[in-house]
Amino acid sequence: MVSRRYERGCIVLTSNRGFGDWNQVFADPVVAGAIVDRLLHTATVMNIRGASYRARAYAAKQKVKGGGAMVA
């Protein structure tokens, strides 16, 4: 998919792992490097830190129910 979209259209991608960890996600580190290279070539990277919206919503729901969910 990345190869087909490369320089032809936009790709919106979210991940909970840094680009340096992608060689652990994909079986072939060369493929991981090629994908990261194509994604970052003309990319705008937005790094968002903090608890995810889903984690916060889950914690809020548990609080209403009386549970003790913790979100970092």
N, C-alpha and C positions, 0 to 999 in steps of 0.2 A: 504494500500500500504506500509506504513512504517513497519508494522509488517511482511509482506511478504519479504521485502528487508533487514530486520534487520540482520546484520552479514552475508549476502549472496552476497551483491553487493553494489555499490556506489549509493548515492542519492545526487544530486545537488539541493539545495533549496535556493531560494531567498525570502526575505521578507522585507517589510518596517517597520516591528514591531519587537521589542525586544522580547526575549523569555519570559520575565516576563509578557508580554501583551497577550500571547497566550491563557490564561484562559478566556479572554474576547472574543476571536475569536471563540473558540469552545464552543458549548452549555454546555459541561460537563467539569468542571475544572480537574477532575480526568483523563479523556481521554487526555486533553491537557498536563497534567503533564507526562503521560506515553509516549506520542509522543516526547516531549522534551527530556525526559530521554533517549529514544532509539536513537534519533538523536545525542545527545551530548556524548553518551557513548564512542565512538571511533572517534569522529569528529575532523576535522580541521575547525575552525570557522574563517572566514575572514570578518571583520567588515569594510565596506567601507562607508565613510562619504562624504557628499557633494551632490550637485545636480545630479540627474540621467542623464544618457546620453540622454534619451528621452526628459527630460525637457530642457536640454541645446540645443538639436537639434530644439525643438519647438521654443525656444527663438531666436535662430539664424534665423530661417525661418521667424518669425514675424519681426525681425529687417530688413531683406531684403525687406519684404513687406511694411515696414514703420509702423508696429504696435509697441506697447509699452509693450511687455511681459517682466515680471521680473522673474528671477530665483534666489533663495537664494543660 
